[in-house]
């Protein structure tokens, strides 16, 4: 189903199992060999209309996943939610690092399918949510990668504390994001997979944490 959805956007595109270096995790990602041709105007428009974020492991998510695995005490025994999960890499890393429950949350039904496929691939048990605002039980930690680049997401950010006491946000587009809820605590490094030849500046990922939990 994921391959069919991808091919409805880009003819001939397919998913392949990709190791997410340097993590001990694998993901179903778009096969880069199927991207090495000019896209038709129709394909370009379909990509703009419904970008398949879930078939890439974006730098911010990969960097955040690496940070979680390097600091397993952050998530060990805790209940976490990964908002805008995409491929599910952050939720998978949290579960791998010992989270009691890791929820992959995404509005895109295909992203949820991708998260399920990637959880099965890594033999990790995730939970799933299609709507953050349907969540009624508080989480210990809310993770979000690549949400600050779009100003339309700022009202969503303002509501994150309703769902968790500890917020951890990673973003490669915002260098020094200023917000009363968050404080920049680190700069991480990662490269989107498959490689999109992004500028070096987009491989530097800013990590923000909620001020009240520091």
Secondary structure, DSSP 8 states (H G I E B T S, - for coil): -HHHHHHTTSTT--EEEEE-TTSS-EEEEE-GGGGSS---HHHHHHHHHS--GGGSB-HHHHHHHHHHHHTGGGTTT-EEEEET-TT-HHHHHHHHTT-SEEEEE-S-HHHHHHHHHHHHHTT---EEES-GGG--S-EEEEEEES-TTSGGGHHHHHHGGGTEEEEEEEESS-SS--BTTEEEEEEEE---BS-----GGGGEEEEEEEGGG-
